């Protein structure tokens, strides 16, 4: 019959020692904690590559799905998409106004109509494609992607969008309006 466990403050009851791993021999690694079911398979080079490529590929899948939807459901037909709240309330075109029509024209191959609907968005599709390719190649080569644009670049981009917004709402900039 096994001995009862000692209560608090009582001396330990002599008995068999609990199972402990043997001490490692000099030069060999210490045994792993817990049971080992067998030899551990060697890591393959494919698993880390797949893990590195998953974020850019998942991002492209999301963008492709969005473009496929906009290419299928025409934003030029009323009732499919909500109206821009700024346009509805003020009559002013924001920098994104015409973006869905631009995407639809772009995906159907009408680049002229895409530029006419929203030139900034159409240029953005090309910028996105270049940055995505850089991201994919760097991920495949196991190199980090860092886009270190200083504040001057971000302020410049904001300034371009502001000028674009103002010009497309003035009579002489009507060619930029969707």
FIVO-520736 format. One record per residue (C-alpha): residue number from 1; chain; x, z negated, y. Coordinates in steps of 0.05 Angstrom, whole numbers, m for minus. Layout:
{lumlo NUM 'A' {X Z Y}},
...
// end
This chain:
{lumlo 1 'A' {0 0 0}},
{lumlo 2 'A' {29 18 68}},
{lumlo 3 'A' {48 m37 115}},
{lumlo 4 'A' {3 m50 174}},
{lumlo 5 'A' {29 m31 242}},
{lumlo 6 'A' {55 m89 284}},
{lumlo 7 'A' {12 m113 341}},
{lumlo 8 'A' {35 m120 413}},
{lumlo 9 'A' {93 m169 419}},
{lumlo 10 'A' {106 m172 343}},
{lumlo 11 'A' {172 m151 312}},
{lumlo 12 'A' {172 m84 276}},
{lumlo 13 'A' {156 m84 202}},
{lumlo 14 'A' {212 m58 159}},
{lumlo 15 'A' {196 5 121}},
{lumlo 16 'A' {218 76 114}},
{lumlo 17 'A' {246 108 177}},
{lumlo 18 'A' {203 161 211}},
{lumlo 19 'A' {225 233 198}},
{lumlo 20 'A' {281 254 245}},
{lumlo 21 'A' {319 319 247}},
{lumlo 22 'A' {391 318 223}},
{lumlo 23 'A' {444 316 275}},
{lumlo 24 'A' {471 385 293}},
{lumlo 25 'A' {538 405 266}},
{lumlo 26 'A' {590 418 319}},
{lumlo 27 'A' {582 489 346}},
{lumlo 28 'A' {511 501 321}},
{lumlo 29 'A' {450 497 364}},
{lumlo 30 'A' {404 438 359}},
{lumlo 31 'A' {341 449 318}},
{lumlo 32 'A' {277 468 354}},
{lumlo 33 'A' {224 416 365}},
{lumlo 34 'A' {165 421 318}},
{lumlo 35 'A' {158 461 254}},
{lumlo 36 'A' {189 529 248}},
{lumlo 37 'A' {147 579 208}},
{lumlo 38 'A' {203 628 196}},
{lumlo 39 'A' {254 670 232}},
{lumlo 40 'A' {237 686 304}},
{lumlo 41 'A' {235 761 316}},
{lumlo 42 'A' {286 789 363}},
{lumlo 43 'A' {258 809 431}},
{lumlo 44 'A' {250 884 440}},
{lumlo 45 'A' {265 923 503}},
{lumlo 46 'A' {195 952 503}},
{lumlo 47 'A' {158 887 518}},
{lumlo 48 'A' {195 871 582}},
{lumlo 49 'A' {188 943 605}},
{lumlo 50 'A' {113 941 593}},
{lumlo 51 'A' {109 875 630}},
{lumlo 52 'A' {147 903 690}},
{lumlo 53 'A' {105 967 693}},
{lumlo 54 'A' {38 932 686}},
{lumlo 55 'A' {28 914 760}},
{lumlo 56 'A' {41 984 789}},
{lumlo 57 'A' {1 1017 733}},
{lumlo 58 'A' {m57 969 742}},
{lumlo 59 'A' {m56 982 817}},
{lumlo 60 'A' {m58 1057 806}},
{lumlo 61 'A' {m115 1049 756}},
{lumlo 62 'A' {m155 1012 809}},
{lumlo 63 'A' {m140 1064 862}},
{lumlo 64 'A' {m156 1120 814}},
{lumlo 65 'A' {m222 1087 796}},
{lumlo 66 'A' {m241 1079 869}},
{lumlo 67 'A' {m223 1152 884}},
{lumlo 68 'A' {m262 1175 822}},
{lumlo 69 'A' {m323 1137 846}},
{lumlo 70 'A' {m318 1164 917}},
{lumlo 71 'A' {m305 1234 889}},
{lumlo 72 'A' {m368 1229 847}},
{lumlo 73 'A' {m415 1194 896}},
{lumlo 74 'A' {m413 1236 959}},
{lumlo 75 'A' {m410 1193 1023}},
{lumlo 76 'A' {m438 1252 1063}},
{lumlo 77 'A' {m506 1239 1031}},
{lumlo 78 'A' {m542 1181 1066}},
{lumlo 79 'A' {m559 1118 1028}},
{lumlo 80 'A' {m499 1112 982}},
{lumlo 81 'A' {m453 1070 1025}},
{lumlo 82 'A' {m464 1021 1081}},
{lumlo 83 'A' {m455 1043 1153}},
{lumlo 84 'A' {m395 1017 1191}},
{lumlo 85 'A' {m420 954 1228}},
{lumlo 86 'A' {m378 969 1290}},
{lumlo 87 'A' {m406 1039 1294}},
{lumlo 88 'A' {m477 1015 1282}},
{lumlo 89 'A' {m473 959 1335}},
{lumlo 90 'A' {m431 993 1389}},
{lumlo 91 'A' {m427 1067 1374}},
{lumlo 92 'A' {m350 1061 1373}},
{lumlo 93 'A' {m310 1092 1317}},
{lumlo 94 'A' {m261 1042 1286}},
{lumlo 95 'A' {m195 1067 1255}},
{lumlo 96 'A' {m228 1066 1186}},
{lumlo 97 'A' {m291 1106 1205}},
{lumlo 98 'A' {m294 1169 1163}},
{lumlo 99 'A' {m248 1140 1111}},
{lumlo 100 'A' {m297 1149 1053}},
{lumlo 101 'A' {m312 1220 1075}},
{lumlo 102 'A' {m237 1232 1080}},
{lumlo 103 'A' {m226 1205 1010}},
{lumlo 104 'A' {m282 1248 983}},
{lumlo 105 'A' {m255 1311 1015}},
{lumlo 106 'A' {m184 1293 993}},
{lumlo 107 'A' {m204 1282 920}},
{lumlo 108 'A' {m244 1347 919}},
{lumlo 109 'A' {m184 1385 948}},
{lumlo 110 'A' {m208 1398 1019}},
{lumlo 111 'A' {m148 1372 1058}},
{lumlo 112 'A' {m172 1402 1124}},
{lumlo 113 'A' {m238 1364 1119}},
{lumlo 114 'A' {m201 1301 1098}},
{lumlo 115 'A' {m157 1305 1160}},
{lumlo 116 'A' {m219 1319 1203}},
{lumlo 117 'A' {m256 1258 1175}},
{lumlo 118 'A' {m198 1209 1184}},
{lumlo 119 'A' {m128 1234 1196}},
{lumlo 120 'A' {m96 1165 1191}},
{lumlo 121 'A' {m128 1152 1123}},
{lumlo 122 'A' {m105 1220 1098}},
{lumlo 123 'A' {m34 1206 1119}},
{lumlo 124 'A' {m41 1137 1087}},
{lumlo 125 'A' {m57 1169 1020}},
{lumlo 126 'A' {11 1204 1022}},
{lumlo 127 'A' {47 1141 1044}},
{lumlo 128 'A' {14 1102 988}},
{lumlo 129 'A' {35 1155 937}},
{lumlo 130 'A' {108 1151 959}},
{lumlo 131 'A' {109 1075 960}},
{lumlo 132 'A' {75 1072 892}},
{lumlo 133 'A' {127 1119 862}},
{lumlo 134 'A' {183 1076 891}},
{lumlo 135 'A' {150 1014 862}},
{lumlo 136 'A' {142 1046 794}},
{lumlo 137 'A' {214 1071 790}},
{lumlo 138 'A' {243 1005 815}},
{lumlo 139 'A' {200 966 765}},
{lumlo 140 'A' {224 1011 708}},
{lumlo 141 'A' {296 998 729}},
{lumlo 142 'A' {283 923 734}},
{lumlo 143 'A' {298 921 808}},
{lumlo 144 'A' {257 884 860}},
{lumlo 145 'A' {215 921 911}},
{lumlo 146 'A' {225 897 981}},
{lumlo 147 'A' {198 932 1042}},
{lumlo 148 'A' {232 896 1098}},
{lumlo 149 'A' {199 923 1160}},
{lumlo 150 'A' {214 883 1221}},
{lumlo 151 'A' {162 861 1273}},
{lumlo 152 'A' {177 923 1315}},
{lumlo 153 'A' {152 969 1260}},
{lumlo 154 'A' {88 927 1249}},
{lumlo 155 'A' {74 926 1324}},
{lumlo 156 'A' {87 1000 1327}},
{lumlo 157 'A' {38 1013 1271}},
{lumlo 158 'A' {m13 970 1305}},
{lumlo 159 'A' {m1 1008 1370}},
{lumlo 160 'A' {m11 1075 1335}},
{lumlo 161 'A' {m77 1051 1305}},
{lumlo 162 'A' {m100 1025 1373}},
{lumlo 163 'A' {m84 1091 1408}},
{lumlo 164 'A' {m117 1129 1351}},
{lumlo 165 'A' {m180 1087 1358}},
{lumlo 166 'A' {m183 1095 1434}},
{lumlo 167 'A' {m169 1170 1433}},
{lumlo 168 'A' {m220 1186 1379}},
{lumlo 169 'A' {m274 1152 1421}},
{lumlo 170 'A' {m258 1191 1485}},
{lumlo 171 'A' {m287 1260 1500}},
{lumlo 172 'A' {m220 1296 1496}},
{lumlo 173 'A' {m206 1263 1428}},
{lumlo 174 'A' {m271 1285 1395}},
{lumlo 175 'A' {m230 1326 1345}},
{lumlo 176 'A' {m207 1259 1315}},
{lumlo 177 'A' {m278 1232 1308}},
{lumlo 178 'A' {m310 1237 1239}},
// end
